[in-house]
Amino acid sequence: MELKATIIGYVRKEEGIAPYIEIDRKYWGATLNLEKFSHIIILWWITERDNQEDRSNIQGTPPVENAELSGVFATRSPRRPTPVGHTICSIVEIDQERCRIIVDHMDAFDNTPVIDIKPYLPSSDRVSHAKTPKWFDDNVYRYSSGD
C-alpha cells in the first residue's frame, strides 16, 4: 500500500506580522466558505522530525513535571512513526488576493508544509469531561475555560 500526502501550502512566519498559511493557488478553491468558521484545524508535516531515528521512536516522557514514560500515541511528541502535527487556531483574516489564511498562532516553523485544513466543529471536535493524566492538569486553556 502506498500513502501519499499532498502539500497544499506552507506555514509562513514573518517578523512583525501574524502567522499565515499560504495556500497553493490551485487549491485555493477548497477554501470556499471557510470565512464562515471562526477556527480551523491545520494538519502539517513535521519536516524537522522526518528521519528514521524519530520515526522509530515509540515512547517518551512528556515535557511536564511528574510525567510518566508513555507511548507516543499518549503524547504530543513530534518524534513519532508518521510526523503529522496539528494546530487548532482562530482565523484572523482570509486574504483572497494573496491566497492566505491569517491565523492567531501556529505551532509549526516557517516554511512547514501544510497537508490539510479542516473546519473546527464544536459539536464533534470538543469533548466535554475529557480525561487526561494528572501531569496535564495545569495546562492553560487556549480557547475555553475548561470543564
N, C-alpha and C positions, 0 to 999 in steps of 0.2 A: 504494500500500500504506500502510495506517495502522498504526502501532505504538502500543500503549497499555501503560503501566506502572501497576500498581495500588499505591497506598500501603497497606501492611499494618500500619504502625505508625510509631513515631518513636523516635529516639535520645533518651535523657534523661540529662543530666549535672547532678547537683545537688551543691552543696558538701557535703563530708563523707561522701558515700556512694558506693558503687561505681556505675559507669555501668550503665544497663539499657536494654533495648528494651521499649517499651510497645506491646503488640500490640492492635490494634483488636479488641474483643470478638467481632465477627462472624467473625474469622479465628483466634480462639484454639483452635478445634478442630483446626487444622492443626499444633498443637504436640504432639499426642498421641504419646507415646513419645519425645519429644525428650530427656527426662531420662535416657534410656539411653545418650546420647552425651556425651562429655567436651568436645567442641569443635564449633563451628558456623562456617559461612561466612555473613556478613551482607552482602547487596548493598544499597547505599544510593545515593540520588540526591545528587550534589554540587551542591546548590542554589546555593551562592555562586559557582559557576563555570558556571551555566547561562545563558550570554549569547552573543550572536553572535560577539563577539571571541574568547572562549575556545573556542567550538565550531569556529571556523575555524583554530585552531592545529593544525599537523601536525608541528612539530619543536620541540625544545628541548634544553637541556643539563641532565642530572640534577644535583641539588644536592650533588654529592660531588666531592672533589678529583680532578683529572685526567680528568673525564668528557668524553666527546666529544659533539658535536651529534648528536642521534639523533631518529628519528621517534617520535611519541608512542606508537606501539604497541610501542616498545622502551624505554619509560619508564613510571613510575608517576605521571606528571604528571596533576593534576586538570584541566588545560586540554586538552580532547580533544573530538572530534566528538560523542560521547554521554557525558555526565558521570555515569558509573556508577562508584562506588567499591566496594571490597570489603574486608572485615576478617575475618581468622580469629581467633577468640577462644575462650577457655575459658568454659564455663558454670559460674558460681559457684553459682547457685540458680535454680530456676523457681518463681515466685510465682503459683500458680494463682488465688488470690483476686483479685489485682490485675492479672492478665494481663501479667506482666512476666518477662523473661528477664534476670537479673542476670549481667553478664559481667565478666571481669577487666580489660578495657581496651576502648576504642573510638576509632578514628581520626577519626570524624565529630564535628561540632559538636552541641551541644544542639539539639533540635527538627529534626534532619535526618530527612527521610522515608526509611523503610526499605521496599524494594520486594520483597525476598525473603530467605529464610533457608534454608540447606541444611545437612545434617549433614556434618561433616568425616569423610572416609573415608580412613584411611591407605593403604588398598590402591590408591586411584586418585588421591588428592589430593597425595600426597607422591611426589616424583620423586627416585630415587637417582641420583647422579652427574650432576645438572643442571649445565649450563654457563651462565656469566654473564660479562659483560665484567670486566676487571681492576678497574675502578673500584668494583665492588661486593664485592671480596674481603674487605674489612674490616667488612662488615655484621654486626651482632650477631644471633645466632640467638635467636629468642624462645622456641621450644618444643623445640628439638632442639640437639644439639651439632654438627650439620653432618656432612658425609661425609668 
